Amino acid sequence: MLRTFNRVLLALAGLVLVALGGPVLVIGLGVKPPGWWIHQGEHDVLLTHHERTRWQGSNWWWPTVIAALALGLVLALWWLASVLRRHRLAEVLVDTGDGEEALLRGRAMEAVLAAEAAAVNGVEEADVTLSGRRNEPHTRIRLLLAPQAAPGDTLHRLTTGPLNLARQSAGLPRLPATVHMRPMRHRAQRVL
């Protein structure tokens, strides 16, 4: 959903910039504008003296401008932080059992867990993503099920097998998981 929001927001920002900058660019290139165009010539200004000073004496003008700019800045910073935030866990904190801790690369744990999940009876393919904090990881597993697989049995084998083994191996008190299953689709083939 964030990817869709980013694309819509970028498209709207682009449209606003084209709508505001396009007329100025066309006039600057020396093209004669039609009568309904915002600006009529190369020496025309963007804002007239009257437009720039119309609300200057009003008590509400500057607080409104400052509040709108502050809101725009906060929204831009929130958007930047959400885009730059890591969605995958880089490392997992592992309890070694002797009072010490070690760091395990998140991609390594994802690869092992995906291989173990793909080996479960009834699973054709598995994809694993770790998120959350390094001492409290959350697992998101996407499974492609074989045609004969029973989802309930496959989920039981996954949770008692690979997920339980990964939790015990990392020394985690719990390893929450979200599992998405979808059936394998076959195309119809002509039999001769």
Secondary structure, 3 states (H helix, E strand, C coil): CHHHHHHHHHHHHHHHHHHHHHHHHHHHCCCCCCCCCCCCCCCCCCCCHHHHHCCCCCCCHHHHHHHHHHHHHHHHHHHHHHHHCCCCCCEEEEECCCCCEEEEEHHHHHHHHHHHHHCCCCEEEEEEEEEEECCEEEEEEEEEECCCCCHHHHHHHHHHHHHHHHHHHHCCCCCCEEEEEEECCCCCCCCC
